């Protein structure tokens, strides 16, 4: 059986904790898209693990897989594995030979393009990890795949083809002299240096027996009646197809990505459960519109965004919820829950269950609002319009809920759903009704023990 975990908002829904909780009963946890842009924090027994590439399940002794839909920076991979080993863990991580490799020039180009785009307000506020440029090369059929690192001749051929193009891009399009520039490391554009470094990564992958034919590997596990969890990174609203283009990441976090990005069929994914992870309010790092945004954040909120008078509340929620980017440390923008966004997410991924996180963060507020619908050109909309420009024109129509008190959430988690304060339950039941999907779990604190579990997706 399979359980797929999908972010239903802008990528910081607390997926790591849910993967960790429901992943406990899984044998294998596989990522199907993204790379080391996916900051996730796993707290276990008071120990905090900050990861950006290694699947969270690997912290808990599961087999972790980076599927063919991922983009893999081998340097990050080995750094994370070495750190986990130093802390006494023994992670078992496999990498798809069909996955694409992030090379140093991808990072350089990611940052350069962001700088250029920022002149026109088009910067996506990327994590600068080279994600977009690597997926571009994948689609452009000039990428380097993990399997290529294992084969000296192929690796050399690939680099000899692609590196001169990257040099030309830098020197002739961006007008940056590689050998004589403060911010560009010439090694990132040097075939010999890259060959030596990446061939070495290939040898290590081979020596540690880490590479797999992902689809076949996972199919064998299913055949053996093992439980597979597919761990989506980022979220629906930054999906390259279904998100707020161009302020998106370059892959498909939505559930369809779990099939393409692992090499199993959509019927396998659809036969299992698809859990949408919802944060009880909204947060995002990066630019672009956000109709339910509270106070504006300098450098990220567009000029006319944010609500006057919302800054204090935004700051309160940001601090209570620790809303600072895991990878970049940037303060996140904060808004009320956006229900049209969630309806869109539920449809694109076909959620069978929900996990609603951070319900404790809103505790103690007098009232809690949700954006129930939008008004666009005088018409009421229940879901997101297809273009980001139209989304920016949407005005949110709010519903107000009475707030709930701050309580001992650990005890609530122990006692179960009936112990959740009544007004918080009303809020959760509203979400269930709007999305026509049951809430399986309610997150009431950062530790995985601080979760009210109503139903396990495995049963
Ligand atoms: P990229 O994935 O680094 O190319 O960044 C593209 C957009 O996705 C930016 O707005 C990032 O802030 C956002 N993004 C990428 N990864 C994450 C994530 O794991 N959580 C939240 N936002 C993310």
Boltz pocket constraint, residues with backbone or C-beta under 6 A from the ligand:
constraints:
  - pocket:
      binder: B
      contacts: [[A, 10], [A, 11], [A, 12], [A, 37], [A, 38], [A, 39], [A, 124], [A, 125], [A, 126], [A, 127], [A, 128], [A, 129], [A, 130], [A, 131], [A, 132], [A, 233], [A, 234], [A, 238], [A, 247], [A, 248], [A, 249], [A, 250], [A, 285], [A, 286], [A, 287]]
      max_distance: 6.0
